[in-house]
Amino acid sequence: MQRALLPSSLASLGFIIILLALKMPLFEWQISEIVTDFPSAYEIHIQPSPWSARLGDSLNDSLYISLGNVYVTKDGISCSHENLNFLVRRSQSDETLERISLNLTEKNGRWLYVWGARIIILSGIYIWWFTIFYQRRSIFLAFLFTIIAGVFYVWLTQIVRPLLPRVVPLEYLGGLDCYHGTVTFNARLLKIHYETLIVFVSGILLELGALGIILRQIMKAIIERKDSSKSAVG
C-alpha cells in the first residue's frame, strides 16, 4: 500500500507547496520620489511601501502595480488600470534579481500548474499499474488506493486554502476611462524572502521525487520481467 501511494502523496504535497510558495512574498520594494502628471481633478492613491511582490510579480508589469499599489480616482470613481502608465527607476542589479524570479515561474507559474497536474495524474495511473499489473491485486484495491490519494489531496487543499488567493478590493480594479497619465517613482529592493525560495524548491523536489519513484519502479518491473523470461528459457 505504501509503495502504491507514495508517489501520489509526494506529488500532491509538492503541488500544494508550490502553490503556497507562489502566494508567499519574495521581494519587498521601497518606493520613493513619486511624481505624477495627472490634472488636479484626479486623486492618486499610492499604498505606502514596502510593496510586497510574489514570484511572478514585476514592477515592469503595470497590472501588478495598479492592482493594490497605485490607483487613480476622479469624482470618487476609479480609473481603469489601462489608463495608467508607470515609469520605474531602479538599479540594474535589482532588476536582474527580479528577472531571475520571473524566469523561475515563466509568467506566473502557469507551467508549474500544468507540470504539477500532470505529475498527479501520472501518479494516479501509477497506482492502478502498480496494484493490478505489478502486484497483481484486485481492481477494488486499486480503486480504494485512488480514493485515498484523492482524499489526501483534498485534505491538503483545505489546509492551505486560507493562505492561497486573496481577493483584490474592487476600488483597485477600476472601470472609468480617464486621462492617460504617468506615475514615476524610484524603487529599491529592501528585502528578499529566502524562505519563499526554499519552499518553492522543496515543492519541485517533492514532485521530482514522485516522478523518480515511478520511473524507478517501472524500470525495476521491466528488469524483473526480462530476468524471469531468461530463467524460463534457460
N, C-alpha and C positions, 0 to 999 in steps of 0.2 A: 504493500500500500504506500509506504513512504517513498519508494523509488518511482512509483507512478505519479504521485502528487508533487514531488519535489520541484520539477521544472515549472509547473503551473504556479506553485507558491512563490518561487523566486521571480517569475515573470510578473505576476500580479503585484508583488511587493515593489519590484523595481519600477514598474509603470506608475504606481501611486507616488513613489518617492520622487520620480522625475516631475510629475505634475505639481507636487508640493514645491520642488525647487524652482519651477517656473513662476511660482507665485511669491517666492521669498525675495526680499530686497537684495540686490547685488551692489549697486553703486548709490552713493549719496552725493548730490551735487550742491555746491554752494553757489547761489545766484547773487549777482551784484550788478550795479551800474545799469539799471533798467531804463531804457529810453523808448518812447513810443511817438508815432506821428499821427495818432488819431485826433480828429477835431474835438473840441471841448464838449460837444454833445454826447460823446461816448465816455463810458466809465470802464476803466481797465481793472480787472480783478486778478491779482497775482498772489498765489499762495506763498507764504514765507518759506525760505529754504531752511534746511536742506530738502531738496526734492529726492524722493526715493525712486530708483529705477530698478526694474527687474531684468532678468535675462530676456533679451529680445527688444527691450525698450531702448530708444535712441533719441538724443537731443536733435538729431537731424530729421526726426520724424515729427512733423507738425501735429499729427494726431495724438502722439504721446503727450506733447506739451499742452495742447488745448483741452484734453480730457482730464481735467483735475488740477492743472497747474496755472494755466492762464486762460481766462475767458473775458469776453467783452460784452457789455450790455448797452442798449440805447433805450431810454424811457422804461427801464426795468425789464426789457426783453433781451434775451441772449442772442448774440450774433452767431451765425454758422461758423464752424471752425475753418471752413473753406475760404472765408474772408480774411483769415489771419495769416500773415507772413512772419517768419521768425528768422532772426539773424543772430547766431550764437558765436561768441568769440571765446576760444579756449585753447589750451596748449596742445601741441601735436601729440605729446605723449598720452594725454588724457583721451584724445580722440582715437588713438591707436588701441588703447585698452578697451574702449567701447566697441571698436570694430572687431576685436578678437571675440568679445562676448557675443556679438551678433553672428559671427561665423560659427560659434558653438551651437546656436539654435536654428540658424538658417530660416529667417523670417518667422519669429515667434514660436519656434519649435514644432512646426507642422509635421516635419519629417519624423520627429520623435514620437508624436501621437501615432503616426502610421506604423513606424517601426515597433512601438510597444504593443499596438493592437495585433500586429502580425505574429509577434512572439507569443502572445497569449493564445491566439487561435492555434498556432503550431503546437503549443504545449497541451491544448485540449485534444488535438489529433493524436499527440503522443500518448496520452492516457489510454485511448482506445487501442492504439497499436501495441503498446507495452502490455496491457491487460489481456487482450484477446489473442494477438498473434505471437507475442513473445512468451508470456507466462501461460497462455492457453487457458485463461479463466473465462467465466461466463460474461455474456453481454450485459447482464444485470449488474455485475460488479463494475464494469466499465462505466455504465450509466450512473451508478452510485458515486464513483470517484469524480465523475464530471460534475455532478450536483454539488459535491463537497467543495470542489475547486471554485465553482461559481459562487457558492455561499461565502467562501473565504474572500473572494474578490469584492463582493458587495459589502461585506463587513468592513473591509479596509476603506472603501469609498465613503462609508458612513462615518468612519472615524475622522477622516481628513476633510470632510465636506465643509465644516465651518471655516477651514483655513484656505479653501480654494477661492473661486471668483468673488470679487466684490462688485456690487452694483455701483455704477457711476452716477452721481446725482444728476438729475435732469437739467439743472441750470448749466452744466458743463457741455451739454450736447448742442444746444442752440439750433435755431431754425430761421432766424431773421437774416435777410440779405442786406449786409451793411457795407460800410466803407471798407475798402481793401487796404487795411493799414499794416504797418510793420512794427514788431516788438523786437528791440535789440537789447541783448544783455550779455554779461560775462558769466562764464561757468567754470568752476574749479572743482576737481574731484576731491571730495572731502574724506570719503571713507569707502573701502572695499570690504564687502561682507564675504570673507573667505569661506565661512560655514555654508553659504549657499552653493559654492562650487564643490565643496566636499559632498554635500547631499546630492547634487546633480550627478557627479561622477559615480557615487555609490549606487544610484539607481541604474545607471548604464551598466555598471559591472554586474549587478544582480541579473539583469536581462541577458547579458553575455554569458553569465554562468548558467542560466537556464538553457540557452542555446547550446552551450558546450556539453551539458549533461545529455541532451537529446542526441547530439551528433555522436558522442562517445558511446551511448547505449546502442545506437543503430549500427555503428561500426563493430561493436562487440558482437551483436547478433549476426552480422554478416560473416565475421571470422568464425564464430561457433558453427554456423551452417556449413562453411567450407570445410572445417575440420571434421564435422560429422559425415559429410559427403566422402571425404578421403578415407575415413575409417570404414565406411560402408563398402567402398570399392576395394580397399585393402583386405 
